[in-house]
Amino acid sequence: MIRLRGVTKIYKMGSEQVAALGGVDLEIMDGEFIAIMGPSGSGKSTLMNIIGCLDRPTSGTYSLDGINVSRLGDAALAKVRNRRLGFVFQSFNLLPRLSAVDQVALPLSYRAATNRKKLAKHALHMVGLGNRMNHKPTQLSGGQQQRVAIARAIVGRPTIILADEPTGALDTKTSHDVMELFRQLNEQRGITIAFVTHEPDVAAWTRRIVALRDGLIVSDEPNIPVYERQVQPHQQTAVEHVVHAMMEPGA
């Protein structure tokens, strides 16, 4: 379980101090499928970096399965990232000269695993790329590249996947296919998945939507995923309610 209490993050910009997070309390339970929404500058990426052990809070505590990871050293944090967390980004972050299978196997090299290729091939089969294992990024479509990135994220069998605008570079049809893959990973394998997004269409796939504005949580709502939804005419969805909360003055 992820638990943040009173988390702040302050950046120094010359003589100025900028508060990216102003005291966030948040819990994410095992197996949740959650979206963290907010406009540019709301603090959502900062929050994701802290949850992903890529950054440390200025104050407050962050506990992962009861361990206060905000107090861990760099080596211990790296181990948590490698063993517990998988990351998917908008820009795919693939290395241009490596084949798909080598891209996916790369994180396992930090574990000194002896069956890296076998695990990488299995992960690529899971995301529907069993026939693209030896292709390099330039030989793959945008959706296929993102599937390679997802396979790389899951190859180490993480309990949590953090995705930062994972469909931002994809067309509508490909975005739908990628979100369906995330849904399957959550429902069939029980992986906790947290998205950072400003896109209501992406958030609509999740079962909970947290909205940030000016470094604070302004809304935290359960959501019926779009693939289960039967919305009546004029009925406001959870996504619409959260978007309204983000934009409302004084929220």
Secondary structure as UniProt FT lines:
FT   STRAND          2..13
FT   TURN            14..15
FT   STRAND          16..28
FT   TURN            30..31
FT   STRAND          33..37
FT   TURN            40..41
FT   HELIX           44..51
FT   TURN            52..53
FT   STRAND          59..64
FT   TURN            65..66
FT   STRAND          67..68
FT   HELIX           69..71
FT   HELIX           74..84
FT   STRAND          85..89
FT   TURN            90..91
FT   TURN            96..97
FT   HELIX           100..105
FT   HELIX           106..111
FT   HELIX           116..126
FT   TURN            127..128
FT   TURN            130..131
FT   TURN            133..134
FT   HELIX           137..139
FT   HELIX           142..154
FT   TURN            155..156
FT   STRAND          160..164
FT   TURN            166..169
FT   HELIX           172..189
FT   STRAND          192..197
FT   HELIX           200..203
FT   TURN            204..205
FT   STRAND          208..213
FT   TURN            214..215
FT   STRAND          216..222
FT   HELIX           226..228
FT   TURN            233..234
FT   HELIX           238..247
FT   TURN            249..250
//
